[in-house]
Amino acid sequence: MTRDTDAIETQSLTKRFGNEVAVDGLDLTVAHGTVYGFLGPNGAGKTTTMRMLTSLTRPTDGQAWIDGNPVSDRDAIRESIGYLPEEPPVFDELTGREQLEYFGRLRDLPAVEMNTRITNWLDLFDLTDDADKRIEDYSKGMRQKVGLIQALLHEPDVVFLDEPTSGLDPRAARTVLDVIAELTDDGHTVFLSTHILSVVEELADVVGVLYEGNLVTEGAPAELTARMEAEEGTTLEDVFLSVTAERESIAPGPGPEDTGDMTDRSNARVDDR
Ligand SMILES: Nc1ncnc2c1ncn2[C@@H]1O[C@H](COP(=O)(O)OP(=O)(O)OP(=O)(O)O)[C@@H](O)[C@H]1O
């Protein structure tokens, strides 16, 4: 089934792990060519949501579509999505360049085009001199850069980024933010999860705050700060702290045993989306 809708759409998207509700009936839409800033405290369900949207974990309930294709149809969404998870899925025994070539071949990129893109990305992220060293000798930031290039190499329509500036020095972080802005200028959609609110403030067209698996507020950054019955100088941090302040705990009912995990969470390396 193909739906002629937004870049991302979810309806009552739910994930339970045993009795715990990690994502609780999430309804959201993300328009093409926008940045959606996905915020929430630790354990709110952000990663679980992204894993469902990239078809790495099967929803317990509800549905989601990428570019109108259901996430249950892995083959249909595969080319449309790129994913940088918290732990970049790279092989220690490969060099950075080999890792990217391996990934490019998995995505059926023509060799000449692939090599041109890899050269350009390595150059942009100051990785050219280290490209032929094994990843086991890379710093955290260098691994992060390779993971990010891998998520973008096939120029996917919708990119999911989990803490994309994690471990990066200020110059590399700035490059990432500029890349994200350029992506949306070119019509790509970016779903961005980060705890760095200044990044969201700078880039996001729409911000959604998840709390205990529920979307507790959503809107343009300026709208959200205005809703705080605007004292002068209200920031996104004030909004975040306010909407995630102690709420009545949502007691999860007994749910079916989860059997939908399609990959082992600890095995980030096979998580190539
Ligand atoms: N594979 C799993 N098995 C059992 N529980 C899980 C699993 N994955 C996530 N959870 C639980 O689901 C809830 C949401 O976790 P998730 O990793 O999605 O949160 P998050 O918002 O990404 O947090 P953080 O900001 O710390 O990365 C947490 O309570 C977590 O313990």
PDBQT file of the ligand as one rigid body, heavy atoms in Angstrom, charges set to zero:
ROOT
HETATM    1  N1  LIG A 301      15.021  -3.859  23.869  1.00  0.00    +0.000 N 
HETATM    2  C1  LIG A 301      14.424  -3.389  24.958  1.00  0.00    +0.000 A 
HETATM    3  N2  LIG A 301      13.935  -4.239  25.889  1.00  0.00    +0.000 NA
HETATM    4  C2  LIG A 301      13.281  -3.784  26.996  1.00  0.00    +0.000 A 
HETATM    5  N3  LIG A 301      13.062  -2.463  27.252  1.00  0.00    +0.000 NA
HETATM    6  C3  LIG A 301      13.529  -1.576  26.366  1.00  0.00    +0.000 A 
HETATM    7  C4  LIG A 301      14.230  -1.979  25.166  1.00  0.00    +0.000 A 
HETATM    8  N4  LIG A 301      14.543  -0.871  24.477  1.00  0.00    +0.000 NA
HETATM    9  C5  LIG A 301      14.083   0.182  25.194  1.00  0.00    +0.000 A 
HETATM   10  N5  LIG A 301      13.477  -0.236  26.319  1.00  0.00    +0.000 N 
HETATM   11  C6  LIG A 301      12.818   0.619  27.329  1.00  0.00    +0.000 C 
HETATM   12  O1  LIG A 301      11.941   1.492  26.659  1.00  0.00    +0.000 OA
HETATM   13  C7  LIG A 301      11.978   2.790  27.252  1.00  0.00    +0.000 C 
HETATM   14  C8  LIG A 301      12.354   3.810  26.185  1.00  0.00    +0.000 C 
HETATM   15  O2  LIG A 301      13.709   3.638  25.824  1.00  0.00    +0.000 OA
HETATM   16  P1  LIG A 301      14.400   4.473  24.652  1.00  0.00    +0.000 P 
HETATM   17  O3  LIG A 301      15.788   3.920  24.470  1.00  0.00    +0.000 OA
HETATM   18  O4  LIG A 301      13.515   4.486  23.479  1.00  0.00    +0.000 OA
HETATM   19  O5  LIG A 301      14.460   5.935  25.304  1.00  0.00    +0.000 OA
HETATM   20  P2  LIG A 301      15.183   7.259  24.781  1.00  0.00    +0.000 P 
HETATM   21  O6  LIG A 301      14.148   8.340  24.825  1.00  0.00    +0.000 OA
HETATM   22  O7  LIG A 301      15.838   7.010  23.478  1.00  0.00    +0.000 OA
HETATM   23  O8  LIG A 301      16.252   7.517  25.911  1.00  0.00    +0.000 OA
HETATM   24  P3  LIG A 301      17.725   8.219  25.865  1.00  0.00    +0.000 P 
HETATM   25  O9  LIG A 301      17.483   9.707  25.755  1.00  0.00    +0.000 OA
HETATM   26  O10 LIG A 301      18.285   7.859  27.200  1.00  0.00    +0.000 OA
HETATM   27  O11 LIG A 301      18.489   7.635  24.726  1.00  0.00    +0.000 OA
HETATM   28  C9  LIG A 301      12.980   2.724  28.394  1.00  0.00    +0.000 C 
HETATM   29  O12 LIG A 301      12.272   2.507  29.583  1.00  0.00    +0.000 OA
HETATM   30  C10 LIG A 301      13.834   1.505  28.057  1.00  0.00    +0.000 C 
HETATM   31  O13 LIG A 301      14.279   0.880  29.227  1.00  0.00    +0.000 OA
ENDROOT
TORSDOF 0
